Amino acid sequence: MKAKNLTVIGLIIFTTLSLIDLVQTWVLIDGHAGRIYEGNPLARHLLEHYGWQGLIVFKILVILTVITAVGLLMRYRPGTSALVTIFACLVLLAVTFYSRQLLKLPFPKPEKRQPPPMGVELKLVPRVW
């Protein structure tokens, strides 16, 4: 198989694995009530400050950056571009397998919240990071 064809197939696999990673991240974070968090510090920051829309935009930008960089590399060094694509896929494959193992953890049951006792005043304190 030619290096250019391998690179294109690898980029399709990379994009698919990135989308799988995004879905797994959503299921893990949403389903484990704050016990599991995003491991990538930049992605975690975007998720905390911009929500899921921020994380989705980040993922799309990462995918486009990899496709652009590998596409430029493919013009001049097709063999190297295939190796870079294989490496990127292997890294994402490891991440998705790790997330798959985390998905096997039991999801916590929803807690029943008791109302505060009568006569207790609740104060909301702003969070300072």
C-alpha positions in Angstrom: 0.0 0.0 0.0 1.3 3.4 -0.9 2.3 5.8 1.9 -0.2 8.4 0.8 -3.1 5.9 0.9 -2.0 4.7 4.3 -1.9 8.3 5.5 -5.4 9.1 4.3 -6.8 5.9 5.9 -4.9 6.8 9.1 -6.4 10.2 9.2 -9.9 8.8 8.8 -9.2 6.4 11.7 -7.7 9.3 13.7 -10.8 11.4 13.2 -13.1 8.4 14.2 -11.0 7.7 17.3 -11.2 11.4 18.3 -15.0 11.4 18.1 -15.1 8.1 20.1 -12.8 9.8 22.7 -15.2 12.8 22.9 -18.3 10.5 23.4 -16.5 8.4 26.0 -15.4 11.6 27.9 -18.9 12.9 28.0 -20.3 9.6 29.2 -17.6 9.3 31.9 -17.8 12.8 33.2 -21.6 13.1 33.0 -22.2 9.6 34.5 -19.7 9.6 37.4 -21.0 12.7 39.2 -17.6 14.5 39.3 -15.5 11.5 40.3 -13.9 11.3 36.9 -12.4 14.4 35.2 -10.8 15.3 31.9 -7.1 14.3 32.1 -5.8 16.8 29.5 -5.3 20.1 31.5 -6.1 22.4 28.5 -9.3 20.4 27.7 -10.3 20.4 31.3 -9.9 24.2 31.5 -12.0 24.6 28.4 -14.6 22.2 29.7 -14.8 24.0 33.1 -15.0 27.5 31.6 -16.8 27.0 28.3 -18.7 23.8 28.8 -19.1 21.0 26.3 -19.2 23.5 23.4 -15.7 24.5 24.3 -14.5 21.0 24.4 -16.1 20.1 21.1 -14.5 23.2 19.4 -11.1 22.1 21.0 -11.5 18.6 19.6 -12.4 19.9 16.1 -9.4 22.2 16.2 -7.0 19.4 17.2 -8.4 17.2 14.4 -8.0 19.9 11.8 -4.5 20.7 13.0 -3.4 17.1 12.7 -4.9 16.8 9.3 -3.3 20.0 8.1 0.1 19.1 9.5 0.1 15.6 8.2 -1.3 16.8 4.8 1.6 19.2 4.4 4.1 16.5 5.5 2.5 14.1 3.0 3.4 16.4 0.1 7.1 16.3 0.8 7.7 13.1 2.9 4.9 10.6 2.4 6.6 7.9 4.4 7.1 10.1 7.4 3.5 11.3 7.2 2.3 7.7 7.3 4.4 7.1 10.4 3.2 10.2 12.1 -0.4 9.2 11.4 0.2 5.7 12.8 1.7 7.2 15.9 -1.2 9.6 16.4 -3.7 6.7 16.0 -1.8 4.5 18.5 -1.9 7.3 21.1 -5.6 7.9 20.6 -6.2 4.1 20.6 -4.5 3.9 24.0 -6.7 6.8 25.3 -9.9 5.1 24.1 -8.9 1.8 25.6 -8.2 3.5 28.9 -11.6 5.2 28.8 -13.2 1.9 28.0 -11.7 0.4 31.2 -13.1 3.4 33.1 -16.5 2.8 31.6 -16.5 -0.6 33.2 -16.5 1.1 36.7 -19.9 1.1 38.4 -21.8 4.3 37.9 -22.8 5.9 41.2 -26.5 5.8 42.2 -28.2 9.2 42.4 -28.1 10.5 46.0 -31.3 11.4 47.7 -30.7 14.9 49.1 -32.3 15.7 52.4 -33.7 19.2 52.9 -31.7 21.2 55.5 -33.0 21.1 59.1 -35.4 23.9 60.0 -33.7 27.0 61.4 -30.4 26.5 59.5 -29.5 29.4 57.2 -27.7 28.4 54.0 -25.2 30.8 52.5 -23.9 30.6 49.0 -20.2 31.3 48.8 -18.6 32.1 45.4 -16.0 29.7 44.2 -12.5 31.2 43.9 -10.0 29.2 41.7 
